[in-house]
Amino acid sequence: MAGPAAGTSRLLRAGMGAAAAGLLLIYNSVDVAPASDPGPGQAAPPAATASASPGDAAPAAATAKPAGPAAPAMKRAKPTRLRIPQIAVDAPFTELTVNPAGELNAPPPEDKNLVGWYRDGASPGERGAAVVAGHVDTTKGPAVFLLLSLLVPGTKVEVQRADGTVAVFSVDSVETFAKNAFPDQRVYGKTADSQLRLITCGGVYDKKRKDYLDNVVVFAHLESSRKA
């Protein structure tokens, strides 16, 4: 893969939908402009206004149907490590926050093996849709979510948590959406059980816009939990 051009990542806005009680959620992407044709893409984590709290988004109208029974939701606990053996992911978490403009501060682009959790949303294992974002390439080369689009239904995703437990998710679907037609309520809406969203960028890289045109979203549900 060609090396990225000099410079740092920037925040871009693409529309992200309405929420309950007038809450506005903003979808951000984080992009590093490559010097030539890029790899699969760059991380595109979502964000919310600083007033957001877990479960504020309106219910999702068409969330991917779990392929199997969902396990009971767990208590809230910070995620510490993400493991997806099928695509060689074994990465620590960082917490993602929003800036004064309501845009998500993305994971540091210089760290290729790092995923970010939106800390004002549901924690992985807790009831709701927990949001995890990661880069697929950075100025250092291929990154943690390089192969995210290759996951298939039934793949296991493990999240180790600070309370000494592991939340085990099963992938329901892996879908690609154009950024200008992103189904925000389907991705971020309220859920009756514990779900997980893994998000990055994909599709064609638009050199003029310096942005990838699509987003890859993994939909998964909590299948089981255990002690670490």
MIDOSE-1310 file (N, C-alpha, C; in nm, 2 decimals, decimal comma, always signed):
residues 228
magp	+0,08/-0,12/+0,00/+0,00/+0,00/+0,00/+0,09/+0,12/+0,00; +0,05/+0,22/-0,08/+0,13/+0,34/-0,09/+0,12/+0,42/+0,04; +0,23/+0,48/+0,08/+0,24/+0,56/+0,20/+0,15/+0,68/+0,20; +0,08/+0,72/+0,31/+0,00/+0,84/+0,31/+0,08/+0,96/+0,29
aagt	+0,02/+1,07/+0,25/+0,09/+1,20/+0,24/+0,11/+1,25/+0,37; +0,20/+1,35/+0,38/+0,23/+1,42/+0,50/+0,11/+1,49/+0,55; +0,10/+1,50/+0,69/-0,01/+1,57/+0,74/-0,08/+1,49/+0,85; -0,17/+1,55/+0,91/-0,25/+1,48/+1,02/-0,39/+1,46/+0,98
srll	-0,46/+1,37/+1,06/-0,60/+1,34/+1,02/-0,68/+1,46/+1,05; -0,80/+1,46/+0,98/-0,89/+1,57/+0,99/-1,03/+1,51/+1,02; -1,12/+1,59/+1,07/-1,25/+1,55/+1,10/-1,35/+1,60/+0,99; -1,43/+1,52/+0,94/-1,53/+1,55/+0,84/-1,66/+1,52/+0,89
ragm	-1,76/+1,59/+0,85/-1,90/+1,56/+0,89/-1,98/+1,50/+0,77; -2,05/+1,39/+0,80/-2,15/+1,34/+0,71/-2,27/+1,33/+0,80; -2,39/+1,34/+0,74/-2,51/+1,35/+0,82/-2,53/+1,23/+0,91; -2,57/+1,25/+1,03/-2,61/+1,14/+1,12/-2,74/+1,18/+1,19
gaaa	-2,83/+1,09/+1,20/-2,97/+1,12/+1,22/-3,02/+1,18/+1,34; -3,15/+1,21/+1,34/-3,22/+1,26/+1,45/-3,23/+1,17/+1,56; -3,25/+1,22/+1,68/-3,27/+1,13/+1,80/-3,38/+1,19/+1,89; -3,41/+1,11/+1,99/-3,52/+1,15/+2,08/-3,49/+1,28/+2,14
agll	-3,60/+1,35/+2,17/-3,60/+1,48/+2,25/-3,51/+1,58/+2,18; -3,51/+1,57/+2,05/-3,43/+1,68/+1,97/-3,28/+1,66/+1,98; -3,23/+1,55/+2,03/-3,09/+1,53/+2,03/-3,03/+1,51/+1,89; -2,93/+1,59/+1,86/-2,87/+1,57/+1,73/-2,74/+1,49/+1,74
liyn	-2,73/+1,39/+1,66/-2,61/+1,31/+1,65/-2,54/+1,34/+1,52; -2,41/+1,34/+1,53/-2,33/+1,38/+1,41/-2,23/+1,27/+1,38; -2,24/+1,23/+1,25/-2,15/+1,13/+1,20/-2,02/+1,19/+1,15; -1,91/+1,15/+1,20/-1,78/+1,20/+1,16/-1,69/+1,09/+1,10
svdv	-1,61/+1,13/+1,01/-1,51/+1,03/+0,96/-1,37/+1,10/+0,98; -1,27/+1,01/+0,99/-1,14/+1,06/+1,01/-1,05/+1,01/+0,90; -0,99/+1,10/+0,82/-0,92/+1,06/+0,70/-0,78/+1,11/+0,69; -0,69/+1,03/+0,64/-0,55/+1,07/+0,61/-0,54/+1,06/+0,46
apas	-0,51/+1,17/+0,39/-0,50/+1,17/+0,25/-0,38/+1,09/+0,20; -0,40/+0,98/+0,12/-0,29/+0,90/+0,07/-0,22/+0,98/-0,05; -0,10/+0,94/-0,07/-0,02/+1,00/-0,18/-0,07/+0,95/-0,31; -0,12/+0,82/-0,31/-0,17/+0,76/-0,43/-0,29/+0,67/-0,39
dpgp	-0,32/+0,57/-0,48/-0,44/+0,49/-0,45/-0,43/+0,43/-0,31; -0,53/+0,44/-0,22/-0,53/+0,39/-0,09/-0,56/+0,25/-0,07; -0,55/+0,20/+0,05/-0,59/+0,07/+0,08/-0,74/+0,07/+0,11; -0,79/-0,02/+0,19/-0,94/-0,03/+0,21/-1,01/+0,09/+0,27
gqaa	-0,94/+0,18/+0,35/-1,01/+0,29/+0,40/-0,95/+0,34/+0,53; -1,03/+0,43/+0,59/-0,99/+0,50/+0,71/-1,10/+0,49/+0,81; -1,07/+0,50/+0,94/-1,17/+0,49/+1,04/-1,28/+0,60/+1,02; -1,40/+0,56/+1,06/-1,51/+0,66/+1,05/-1,60/+0,65/+1,17
ppaa	-1,55/+0,69/+1,29/-1,63/+0,67/+1,40/-1,75/+0,77/+1,41; -1,86/+0,74/+1,48/-1,97/+0,83/+1,50/-1,94/+0,91/+1,62; -2,02/+1,02/+1,64/-2,01/+1,10/+1,75/-2,15/+1,15/+1,79; -2,16/+1,21/+1,91/-2,28/+1,27/+1,95/-2,25/+1,40/+2,02
tasa	-2,35/+1,48/+2,04/-2,33/+1,60/+2,12/-2,29/+1,57/+2,26; -2,23/+1,66/+2,33/-2,19/+1,63/+2,47/-2,30/+1,60/+2,56; -2,42/+1,64/+2,52/-2,54/+1,61/+2,61/-2,59/+1,46/+2,59; -2,53/+1,39/+2,50/-2,58/+1,25/+2,47/-2,56/+1,16/+2,59
spgd	-2,65/+1,07/+2,61/-2,63/+0,97/+2,71/-2,67/+0,83/+2,66; -2,63/+0,72/+2,72/-2,67/+0,59/+2,66/-2,82/+0,58/+2,64; -2,86/+0,53/+2,52/-3,00/+0,51/+2,50/-3,08/+0,63/+2,45; -3,01/+0,74/+2,43/-3,09/+0,86/+2,39/-3,14/+0,85/+2,24
aapa	-3,07/+0,78/+2,16/-3,12/+0,77/+2,02/-3,25/+0,70/+2,01; -3,33/+0,74/+1,90/-3,46/+0,68/+1,88/-3,44/+0,53/+1,84; -3,55/+0,45/+1,86/-3,54/+0,31/+1,83/-3,50/+0,28/+1,69; -3,42/+0,18/+1,66/-3,39/+0,15/+1,53/-3,50/+0,08/+1,46
aata	-3,53/+0,12/+1,34/-3,65/+0,06/+1,27/-3,61/-0,07/+1,20; -3,49/-0,09/+1,16/-3,46/-0,21/+1,08/-3,32/-0,26/+1,12; -3,29/-0,28/+1,25/-3,16/-0,33/+1,29/-3,15/-0,48/+1,24; -3,02/-0,52/+1,20/-3,00/-0,65/+1,16/-3,05/-0,75/+1,26
kpag	-3,13/-0,85/+1,21/-3,18/-0,95/+1,31/-3,08/-1,05/+1,35; -3,06/-1,06/+1,49/-2,96/-1,16/+1,54/-2,98/-1,30/+1,48; -2,87/-1,36/+1,45/-2,87/-1,49/+1,39/-2,90/-1,60/+1,50; -2,88/-1,56/+1,62/-2,91/-1,66/+1,73/-2,96/-1,59/+1,85
paap	-2,99/-1,66/+1,96/-3,05/-1,59/+2,08/-2,95/-1,50/+2,14; -3,00/-1,39/+2,19/-2,92/-1,29/+2,26/-2,91/-1,32/+2,41; -2,79/-1,30/+2,46/-2,77/-1,33/+2,61/-2,82/-1,21/+2,69; -2,85/-1,23/+2,81/-2,89/-1,11/+2,90/-2,78/-1,00/+2,90
amkr	-2,83/-0,88/+2,90/-2,74/-0,77/+2,90/-2,66/-0,77/+3,03; -2,54/-0,72/+3,02/-2,44/-0,71/+3,14/-2,45/-0,57/+3,20; -2,39/-0,56/+3,32/-2,38/-0,43/+3,38/-2,27/-0,34/+3,30; -2,28/-0,21/+3,32/-2,19/-0,12/+3,25/-2,05/-0,14/+3,30
akpt	-1,95/-0,15/+3,21/-1,81/-0,16/+3,24/-1,73/-0,12/+3,12; -1,62/-0,05/+3,15/-1,53/-0,01/+3,04/-1,47/-0,12/+2,96; -1,47/-0,12/+2,83/-1,39/-0,22/+2,75/-1,24/-0,19/+2,76; -1,17/-0,30/+2,77/-1,02/-0,28/+2,77/-0,95/-0,34/+2,66
rlri	-1,01/-0,45/+2,59/-0,94/-0,51/+2,48/-1,04/-0,58/+2,38; -1,01/-0,56/+2,25/-1,10/-0,62/+2,15/-1,02/-0,73/+2,08; -1,08/-0,85/+2,07/-1,02/-0,96/+2,00/-1,11/-1,02/+1,90; -1,06/-1,03/+1,77/-1,13/-1,10/+1,66/-1,03/-1,18/+1,60
pqia	-1,01/-1,31/+1,64/-0,90/-1,39/+1,59/-0,91/-1,41/+1,44; -1,02/-1,42/+1,38/-1,04/-1,45/+1,24/-0,97/-1,34/+1,15; -0,96/-1,22/+1,20/-0,89/-1,12/+1,12/-0,77/-1,06/+1,20; -0,72/-1,14/+1,29/-0,59/-1,11/+1,37/-0,60/-0,98/+1,44
vdap	-0,72/-0,95/+1,50/-0,73/-0,82/+1,58/-0,72/-0,86/+1,73; -0,62/-0,79/+1,79/-0,60/-0,80/+1,93/-0,55/-0,67/+1,98; -0,65/-0,58/+2,02/-0,61/-0,44/+2,03/-0,67/-0,38/+2,16; -0,60/-0,29/+2,22/-0,65/-0,22/+2,34/-0,75/-0,11/+2,30
ftel	-0,82/-0,06/+2,39/-0,92/+0,04/+2,37/-0,87/+0,18/+2,42; -0,92/+0,28/+2,35/-0,91/+0,42/+2,41/-1,05/+0,47/+2,41; -1,08/+0,56/+2,50/-1,21/+0,62/+2,51/-1,22/+0,74/+2,41; -1,33/+0,74/+2,34/-1,36/+0,85/+2,24/-1,45/+0,95/+2,30
tvnp	-1,42/+1,08/+2,29/-1,50/+1,19/+2,34/-1,53/+1,28/+2,23; -1,61/+1,38/+2,26/-1,64/+1,48/+2,16/-1,57/+1,62/+2,19; -1,55/+1,69/+2,08/-1,49/+1,82/+2,10/-1,60/+1,93/+2,11; -1,57/+2,06/+2,14/-1,67/+2,16/+2,16/-1,77/+2,17/+2,04
agel	-1,73/+2,13/+1,92/-1,82/+2,14/+1,81/-1,91/+2,02/+1,80; -1,90/+1,93/+1,89/-1,98/+1,81/+1,89/-1,93/+1,70/+1,80; -1,80/+1,71/+1,76/-1,74/+1,61/+1,67/-1,66/+1,51/+1,76; -1,66/+1,39/+1,72/-1,58/+1,29/+1,79/-1,43/+1,30/+1,77
napp	-1,36/+1,30/+1,88/-1,21/+1,30/+1,87/-1,17/+1,15/+1,84; -1,12/+1,13/+1,72/-1,09/+0,99/+1,67/-0,97/+0,93/+1,75; -0,95/+0,80/+1,74/-0,83/+0,74/+1,79/-0,71/+0,80/+1,73; -0,60/+0,81/+1,81/-0,48/+0,87/+1,76/-0,43/+0,80/+1,63
pedk	-0,41/+0,87/+1,52/-0,38/+0,80/+1,39/-0,24/+0,74/+1,39; -0,15/+0,78/+1,49/-0,02/+0,73/+1,48/-0,01/+0,59/+1,54; -0,12/+0,54/+1,61/-0,12/+0,41/+1,67/-0,20/+0,32/+1,58; -0,14/+0,22/+1,52/-0,20/+0,13/+1,42/-0,29/+0,03/+1,49
nlvg	-0,26/+0,00/+1,61/-0,33/-0,11/+1,68/-0,41/-0,06/+1,80; -0,51/+0,02/+1,77/-0,59/+0,08/+1,87/-0,73/+0,10/+1,82; -0,83/+0,06/+1,91/-0,97/+0,09/+1,87/-1,03/+0,19/+1,97; -1,13/+0,26/+1,93/-1,19/+0,36/+2,02/-1,34/+0,32/+2,05
wyrd	-1,37/+0,34/+2,17/-1,51/+0,32/+2,22/-1,57/+0,46/+2,25; -1,69/+0,48/+2,20/-1,76/+0,61/+2,23/-1,82/+0,60/+2,38; -1,75/+0,66/+2,47/-1,77/+0,64/+2,61/-1,91/+0,69/+2,66; -1,97/+0,78/+2,59/-2,10/+0,83/+2,63/-2,21/+0,75/+2,58
gasp	-2,18/+0,64/+2,51/-2,29/+0,55/+2,46/-2,28/+0,42/+2,55; -2,35/+0,32/+2,51/-2,35/+0,20/+2,58/-2,21/+0,13/+2,58; -2,18/+0,07/+2,69/-2,05/-0,01/+2,69/-2,08/-0,15/+2,63; -1,98/-0,21/+2,57/-2,00/-0,34/+2,51/-2,05/-0,44/+2,61
gerg	-2,16/-0,50/+2,59/-2,22/-0,59/+2,68/-2,34/-0,53/+2,75; -2,34/-0,40/+2,77/-2,46/-0,33/+2,83/-2,57/-0,32/+2,72; -2,70/-0,31/+2,77/-2,81/-0,30/+2,68/-2,79/-0,17/+2,59; -2,81/-0,19/+2,46/-2,79/-0,08/+2,37/-2,69/-0,12/+2,26
aavv	-2,67/-0,02/+2,17/-2,57/-0,05/+2,07/-2,44/+0,02/+2,10; -2,34/-0,06/+2,14/-2,21/+0,00/+2,18/-2,14/+0,02/+2,05; -2,07/+0,14/+2,04/-2,00/+0,18/+1,92/-1,85/+0,18/+1,93; -1,79/+0,10/+1,84/-1,64/+0,09/+1,84/-1,59/+0,13/+1,70
aghv	-1,49/+0,21/+1,70/-1,43/+0,26/+1,57/-1,28/+0,23/+1,57; -1,23/+0,21/+1,45/-1,09/+0,19/+1,43/-1,04/+0,23/+1,29; -0,92/+0,27/+1,28/-0,86/+0,29/+1,15/-0,83/+0,17/+1,07; -0,83/+0,17/+0,94/-0,79/+0,06/+0,86/-0,65/+0,09/+0,80
dttk	-0,62/+0,22/+0,79/-0,48/+0,26/+0,76/-0,45/+0,40/+0,82; -0,33/+0,42/+0,84/-0,28/+0,55/+0,90/-0,16/+0,59/+0,83; -0,09/+0,70/+0,88/+0,03/+0,74/+0,82/+0,14/+0,63/+0,84; +0,12/+0,54/+0,93/+0,21/+0,43/+0,95/+0,19/+0,30/+0,87
gpav	+0,08/+0,30/+0,79/+0,04/+0,19/+0,71/-0,09/+0,12/+0,75; -0,11/-0,01/+0,71/-0,23/-0,08/+0,75/-0,25/-0,08/+0,90; -0,38/-0,07/+0,94/-0,41/-0,06/+1,08/-0,52/-0,16/+1,12; -0,57/-0,15/+1,24/-0,64/-0,25/+1,31/-0,76/-0,30/+1,24
flll	-0,84/-0,22/+1,17/-0,96/-0,27/+1,10/-0,94/-0,29/+0,95; -0,82/-0,32/+0,91/-0,79/-0,34/+0,77/-0,88/-0,44/+0,71; -0,91/-0,55/+0,78/-0,98/-0,66/+0,72/-1,12/-0,67/+0,78; -1,17/-0,56/+0,83/-1,31/-0,57/+0,90/-1,42/-0,61/+0,80
sllv	-1,41/-0,57/+0,68/-1,51/-0,60/+0,58/-1,52/-0,75/+0,54; -1,42/-0,83/+0,58/-1,41/-0,97/+0,55/-1,48/-1,06/+0,66; -1,53/-1,00/+0,76/-1,60/-1,08/+0,86/-1,73/-1,13/+0,80; -1,78/-1,25/+0,86/-1,90/-1,31/+0,81/-1,99/-1,34/+0,93
pgtk	-2,12/-1,36/+0,90/-2,21/-1,39/+1,01/-2,16/-1,51/+1,09; -2,18/-1,50/+1,22/-2,13/-1,61/+1,30/-1,99/-1,59/+1,36; -1,92/-1,50/+1,30/-1,78/-1,47/+1,36/-1,80/-1,42/+1,50; -1,71/-1,46/+1,59/-1,71/-1,42/+1,73/-1,62/-1,30/+1,75
vevq	-1,67/-1,20/+1,82/-1,60/-1,08/+1,86/-1,60/-1,08/+2,01; -1,48/-1,07/+2,07/-1,47/-1,07/+2,22/-1,42/-0,94/+2,27; -1,49/-0,89/+2,37/-1,45/-0,76/+2,43/-1,42/-0,79/+2,58; -1,29/-0,77/+2,62/-1,26/-0,79/+2,76/-1,29/-0,66/+2,83
radg	-1,34/-0,67/+2,95/-1,39/-0,55/+3,02/-1,32/-0,53/+3,15; -1,33/-0,41/+3,20/-1,26/-0,37/+3,33/-1,31/-0,44/+3,45; -1,43/-0,50/+3,44/-1,48/-0,57/+3,56/-1,44/-0,71/+3,57; -1,35/-0,75/+3,48/-1,30/-0,89/+3,48/-1,39/-0,99/+3,40
tvav	-1,47/-0,94/+3,32/-1,56/-1,02/+3,23/-1,52/-1,01/+3,09; -1,57/-1,10/+3,01/-1,55/-1,09/+2,86/-1,69/-1,10/+2,80; -1,73/-1,01/+2,72/-1,85/-1,01/+2,64/-1,82/-1,07/+2,50; -1,89/-1,17/+2,47/-1,87/-1,24/+2,34/-1,99/-1,21/+2,25
fsvd	-1,96/-1,15/+2,14/-2,06/-1,11/+2,04/-2,05/-1,20/+1,92; -2,17/-1,22/+1,85/-2,17/-1,30/+1,73/-2,21/-1,20/+1,62; -2,14/-1,20/+1,51/-2,17/-1,11/+1,40/-2,30/-1,15/+1,33; -2,39/-1,06/+1,31/-2,51/-1,08/+1,24/-2,50/-1,05/+1,09
svet	-2,43/-0,93/+1,06/-2,42/-0,89/+0,92/-2,30/-0,79/+0,91; -2,25/-0,78/+0,79/-2,14/-0,69/+0,76/-2,19/-0,61/+0,64; -2,21/-0,48/+0,65/-2,27/-0,41/+0,54/-2,20/-0,28/+0,51; -2,21/-0,24/+0,39/-2,14/-0,12/+0,34/-2,24/-0,01/+0,30
fakn	-2,23/+0,11/+0,35/-2,32/+0,21/+0,32/-2,25/+0,34/+0,26; -2,31/+0,40/+0,16/-2,26/+0,53/+0,11/-2,27/+0,63/+0,23; -2,17/+0,71/+0,24/-2,17/+0,81/+0,35/-2,28/+0,91/+0,34; -2,32/+0,94/+0,21/-2,43/+1,03/+0,19/-2,57/+0,97/+0,21
afpd	-2,57/+0,84/+0,24/-2,70/+0,77/+0,26/-2,69/+0,68/+0,38; -2,62/+0,73/+0,49/-2,59/+0,64/+0,60/-2,72/+0,62/+0,69; -2,75/+0,50/+0,72/-2,88/+0,47/+0,80/-2,86/+0,49/+0,95; -2,85/+0,61/+0,99/-2,81/+0,64/+1,13/-2,90/+0,57/+1,23
qrvy	-3,03/+0,57/+1,21/-3,12/+0,50/+1,31/-3,10/+0,35/+1,32; -3,07/+0,29/+1,20/-3,04/+0,15/+1,20/-2,91/+0,12/+1,28; -2,82/+0,20/+1,27/-2,69/+0,18/+1,33/-2,68/+0,22/+1,48; -2,74/+0,34/+1,51/-2,73/+0,39/+1,64/-2,86/+0,39/+1,72
gkta	-2,97/+0,35/+1,67/-3,09/+0,35/+1,74/-3,09/+0,26/+1,86; -3,19/+0,29/+1,95/-3,20/+0,21/+2,07/-3,23/+0,06/+2,04; -3,18/-0,03/+2,12/-3,21/-0,17/+2,10/-3,25/-0,23/+2,24; -3,33/-0,34/+2,23/-3,39/-0,40/+2,35/-3,29/-0,49/+2,41
dsql	-3,18/-0,53/+2,34/-3,08/-0,62/+2,39/-2,94/-0,55/+2,38; -2,84/-0,63/+2,40/-2,70/-0,58/+2,39/-2,64/-0,61/+2,25; -2,61/-0,50/+2,18/-2,55/-0,51/+2,05/-2,42/-0,44/+2,04; -2,35/-0,46/+1,93/-2,22/-0,40/+1,90/-2,22/-0,35/+1,76
rlit	-2,16/-0,24/+1,74/-2,13/-0,18/+1,61/-1,98/-0,16/+1,59; -1,92/-0,22/+1,49/-1,78/-0,20/+1,46/-1,78/-0,12/+1,33; -1,72/+0,00/+1,33/-1,73/+0,09/+1,21/-1,59/+0,13/+1,16; -1,58/+0,14/+1,03/-1,46/+0,19/+0,96/-1,50/+0,24/+0,83
cggv	-1,41/+0,28/+0,74/-1,44/+0,33/+0,61/-1,41/+0,23/+0,51; -1,47/+0,24/+0,39/-1,44/+0,15/+0,28/-1,48/+0,22/+0,15; -1,48/+0,14/+0,04/-1,51/+0,19/-0,09/-1,40/+0,27/-0,15; -1,44/+0,35/-0,25/-1,35/+0,43/-0,33/-1,30/+0,55/-0,25
ydkk	-1,17/+0,58/-0,26/-1,12/+0,70/-0,20/-1,13/+0,81/-0,31; -1,19/+0,92/-0,27/-1,21/+1,04/-0,35/-1,10/+1,13/-0,33; -1,00/+1,14/-0,42/-0,89/+1,23/-0,40/-0,92/+1,37/-0,39; -1,03/+1,41/-0,46/-1,06/+1,56/-0,46/-1,12/+1,59/-0,32
rkdy	-1,21/+1,50/-0,27/-1,27/+1,53/-0,13/-1,18/+1,48/-0,02; -1,07/+1,40/-0,05/-0,98/+1,35/+0,05/-1,06/+1,27/+0,15; -1,15/+1,18/+0,10/-1,23/+1,11/+0,19/-1,28/+0,98/+0,12; -1,30/+0,88/+0,20/-1,36/+0,75/+0,14/-1,51/+0,77/+0,13
ldnv	-1,57/+0,71/+0,03/-1,71/+0,74/+0,00/-1,80/+0,65/+0,08; -1,76/+0,54/+0,13/-1,85/+0,45/+0,20/-1,80/+0,42/+0,35; -1,89/+0,36/+0,42/-1,86/+0,31/+0,55/-1,89/+0,16/+0,56; -1,81/+0,09/+0,63/-1,83/-0,05/+0,66/-1,88/-0,06/+0,81
vvfa	-1,99/-0,13/+0,82/-2,05/-0,15/+0,96/-2,08/-0,29/+0,99; -2,02/-0,34/+1,10/-2,05/-0,48/+1,15/-2,16/-0,47/+1,25; -2,26/-0,54/+1,23/-2,37/-0,56/+1,33/-2,35/-0,69/+1,41; -2,35/-0,68/+1,54/-2,33/-0,80/+1,62/-2,42/-0,80/+1,74
hles	-2,45/-0,91/+1,80/-2,53/-0,92/+1,92/-2,46/-1,00/+2,03; -2,49/-0,97/+2,15/-2,42/-1,04/+2,26/-2,47/-1,18/+2,27; -2,38/-1,28/+2,25/-2,41/-1,42/+2,25/-2,39/-1,48/+2,39; -2,29/-1,44/+2,46/-2,26/-1,50/+2,59/-2,16/-1,41/+2,66
srka	-2,13/-1,44/+2,79/-2,03/-1,37/+2,87/-1,96/-1,47/+2,96; -1,85/-1,43/+3,00/-1,77/-1,52/+3,09/-1,67/-1,44/+3,17; -1,61/-1,50/+3,27/-1,50/-1,44/+3,34/-1,38/-1,44/+3,26; -1,30/-1,33/+3,27/-1,17/-1,32/+3,19/-1,07/-1,43/+3,24
